[in-house]
Amino acid sequence: MALHAKPIDQLIEALAKLPGIGKKTATRLAFHILRSNAQEAQALARAILDVKEKIRLCSICFNLTDEDPCHICKDVRRNREVLCVVEGPNDLIAIENTGAYNGLYHVLHGRLSPLEGIGPEELKIKELMERLRNGKWSEVILANNPTVEGEATALYLADLIKNLGIKISRIAYGIPIGGEIEYSDGMTLAKSIEGRKEV
């Protein structure tokens, strides 16, 4: 026997399919939507449909956008000689939010993972190499995540790019600000030592 009316159960099921949303949170969200007025519910539904209908990949950097090229690629104030390679759009947003980078981006849409069947052909690597060959780049920043797959992807890309005569750098990582050395894992400490710089 169903606990709720069928439309409520269907909404809970749909919300529970979202990442990080369990049954309890899905139920809470469903009842919040149910309590909201019709305009708010319609605005939410329209926003979801708009994302599915209007968002596409930028033809230059492969970021998610509703205009082509995206606003970053069109921005003439950005440094057009430095390219930051990221795994996904969320990584691009995180870097943009720092305000510390003013170059261009290339979004791979994943990382190499042979166990999951993700090879170079499944990523935007061919497009990256074409872009690097056809542009005037002084530096490529590899901003892959510090995972086994991210490291393998960065090494693979560095090997491809090294023959183009472009400076290749890797984002630094290690102990976070406010973190304590004694509580850091061995890999983080090792990377912190390797990535040290002169003061």
N, C-alpha and C positions, 0 to 999 in steps of 0.2 A: 504494500500500500504506500502510495506517495505521501510524503510529509507536507508538501506544498502543492499549490495549483501547478499544472503542467508548465505554463510559461515561466514561472519562477524557477522550477527545477531545471528547465532548459537554460535559463540565464546563469544559474549557479554552475551548471556543467560547463558552459562556455567560458565563464570567468576562471574556473578552476584549471582550465587548460593553459592559462597564461603562466609564464615562468615565475616561480617564487610565490605563486598564489595557491594556497591549500584550500581545502573544503570550507574551513571556518571563515577565512578571509573572503572567499568567493561568496559565501552566504551573507556576510556583513556588507560587501559591496552591492550585492543584488538588492538587499533591503534598503540600502542608501539610495540606489537608483529608483526603487519603487516609491520611496518617500519624496523624491525630488519632483518638481513640477514638470509638465509635459515639455516646456521649452528647453529645460536643462537636459532632459533625456534625449530630445531630438538633437540638441547641439552635440552631445556625446556621440550619438549614432552618426551624425553628419561628419564629425571629426574622424571617426574610424573609417568611414567610407571615403572621405577625401584623401586620407593617407594611402589607401589601397588604389584609388583612381588616379591621383595626381603625382605621387612620388615616383621618381625614376632615377637612374644612375646618370651622373654627369658624364658626358662623352669624353672629357679630358681626364679628370682625376678619379672618377667612379664613386664619388661621394653621393649620398642620397640628396636629391634636390627636386624642386618643383619648377625649376627653370634650367635651361641648358645653354651655355655652361653655367655652373653653379656660381653663387656670389663670391666665393673665394677665388675661383679661377678668373673671374672677370675683374677683380679688384686690382687696379693698376698700381696701387700703393704697396703691394706686397713684393717681397724680394723674389724675383723670378729666376734666380740662379741657384736657389737652395730648395731641395725637394725632400720632404719627410714622408717616408713610407710607413704606413700603419696597416694593421690587420683588418680593422673594421671601422665603420663610421663612429662608433662610440669612443674609440681611441682618438680619432680626430677631434671630436668634441672636447674630450678631456684635455688634450694639448691646447686647443684654442682657448679654453677657459682659464689657462694659466696666464695668458697674455704675454708669454715669454718668447713666442715664436711668430715670425712674420713672413715665412716663406710659403711655398705651395705644398700640396699633398698629393699622394697617390695611395688609394685604398685597395688593398689586395683582396678583400672579402674572404679572409680566412688565413690559414697557415698550413704548411705541409704536414700531412699526417698519413703516412702510408697505411697504418693500421685501419684508418677510417676510409681509405681509398681516395684521399685528397692528395693529388700530385700537382705539379706545376701547371698542368693544363686546366685545372679547376680554379686556379687563382688568376688574378690580373697581372701575371708576370710578363707575358708576351707584350702586353700593352705598355708595361713599365719600361721594358727594354727599348721598344720603339720610341717612346717618349724621350728616353735618355739619349738615344742616338740622334734624334732630330732636334734637340734643344742645346742651349748653351748653359750647362750646369757646372757650378763650381763645387757643389757638395751634395751628397745624398746622405740623409740621416735615416738609419734603420731603427725604427721605433717599434719593433716587434716585442710582444710580451715575453718576460723572462721565464718561459716554460720550456720544456724539452723541445716541443714542436716549434715554438717561437725562435729558439736558439738555432735549430736546424734550418729554419726558413731564412734567418738572418745570414747564416754562413753560406747557404746556397745563393742568396742574392749577392752577397759580397763577392763570391767567386765569379758570378756572371758580370758584375759591374767593374771589377778591377781592371779589365782590359780596355775600358773606355777612357781612362785617364782622368776620372772624376774622384775627388776626395770622398772617401766613405767613412762615416762615423756611426757610432752606436750610442743610443741613449745610455746614460749612466744609471746604475741602480745599486742599492745597498741598504744600509740602515736608514729607516725613515727619521725625519726630524721628530724629536721627542721620544724616539725609541732608545732602548738600552742595549748595549753590546752583549751583556750576559744573557739576555733573553732572545737574541737573534740566532737563527739556525746557521749551520755551518756553511751552506751554500751562499747565503746572504753575506756573511762575514767575508768569505773568500772573494766574492765579487766586489765588496767594498774595498778590500785591500788592493785587488787588481786595478780598480778604477780610481785609485787615489790620485790627487793632483797636488802640485806644488803650491805652497802658501807664501 
